Amino acid sequence: MAELHIYDVIRRPVITEKSSIQSDELNQFVFEVAQEANKIQIKEAVEVIFEVSVTKVNTMVMPAKRGRRGRNWYMRSKQWKKAVVTLNEGDTIELFNP
């Protein structure tokens, strides 16, 4: 297995109503990450890219969503991996709080 570069680990921030509440109240930030990335790689990437210290990383695989038109099934979205990153007190990521 090839080693992932830190900029390949994090794909994009996930900004939803729930993730906004988490960032404001719980100091947790949500990212879409590479399927192959593990928690250690995610922690290292967030710490290096955003210059913060990470307390905890939770990951989950979000299942693909199917749609239907008539008798035909199709894939509306692909499967992807989500990481919820908890930061130390006082640290924040400005990307989420402009």
ABEGO torsion letter per residue (X at the ends): XBBBBAAAABABBBBBAAAAAAAAAAGBBBBBBBAABBAAAAAAAAAAAAGBBBABBBBBBBBBBBBBBEABBBBABBBBBBBBBBBBBGBBBAAABX
